[in-house]
Amino acid sequence: MMRVTQSTRQVVGVIVTSFVCDLSTLISLSIDVINQEQFGTILSLVVGLIALKSIRFFSKHLQSNMRPELKSKPEIIKCL
């Protein structure tokens, strides 16, 4: 039991360490990109946010349209 606990602690330590390292790299690269090209960065952020919002809207619309069809599927299978 002691080995499992130590192994789990090591795995969690590696995951947390790599996450913190990746997060700090992402933050520093983002700051660097913003400092070098302000207009392009702001434009890409705005376009990216609009794209994400539109994808979310279309996926919710598609889910609401598919919900009745998915509810009727078990009834169709019963008839077969």
C-alpha positions in Angstrom: 0.0 0.0 0.0 2.9 2.3 0.7 4.3 1.9 -2.8 1.0 2.7 -4.4 0.7 5.9 -2.3 4.2 7.0 -3.2 3.7 6.2 -6.9 0.5 8.2 -6.9 2.1 11.1 -5.2 4.9 11.1 -7.7 2.5 11.0 -10.6 0.5 13.8 -9.2 3.7 15.8 -8.6 4.8 15.3 -12.2 1.3 16.3 -13.5 1.2 19.4 -11.4 4.8 20.4 -12.2 4.2 20.0 -16.0 0.9 21.9 -15.8 2.6 24.8 -14.0 5.5 24.8 -16.5 3.1 24.8 -19.5 0.9 27.5 -18.0 3.8 29.8 -17.3 5.1 29.2 -20.8 1.7 30.0 -22.3 1.4 33.2 -20.2 4.9 34.4 -21.1 4.4 33.6 -24.8 1.1 35.4 -24.8 2.6 38.5 -23.2 5.4 38.4 -25.7 3.1 38.2 -28.7 0.9 41.0 -27.3 4.0 43.2 -26.9 5.2 42.5 -30.4 2.0 42.8 -32.4 -0.9 44.5 -30.5 -3.3 45.0 -33.4 -3.0 41.5 -34.8 -3.3 39.9 -31.4 -6.5 41.9 -30.5 -8.0 41.2 -34.0 -7.3 37.5 -33.7 -8.8 37.4 -30.2 -12.0 39.2 -31.3 -12.4 37.0 -34.4 -11.7 33.9 -32.3 -14.3 34.9 -29.6 -16.9 35.5 -32.3 -16.1 32.2 -33.9 -16.4 30.3 -30.6 -19.7 32.1 -29.7 -21.2 31.2 -33.2 -20.1 27.6 -32.9 -21.7 27.4 -29.4 -24.9 28.9 -30.8 -25.1 26.5 -33.8 -24.4 23.5 -31.6 -27.2 24.4 -29.2 -29.5 25.0 -32.1 -28.6 21.6 -33.6 -29.1 19.9 -30.2 -32.5 21.4 -29.8 -33.5 20.3 -33.3 -32.1 16.7 -32.8 -33.7 16.2 -29.4 -37.2 15.1 -30.7 -35.6 12.7 -33.2 -33.4 11.1 -30.6 -36.4 10.6 -28.3 -38.3 8.8 -31.0 -35.5 6.5 -31.9 -36.2 3.8 -29.2 -39.8 3.7 -30.4 -38.7 3.0 -33.9 -36.4 0.2 -32.7 -39.3 -1.4 -30.7 -41.4 -1.5 -33.9 -38.6 -3.3 -35.8 
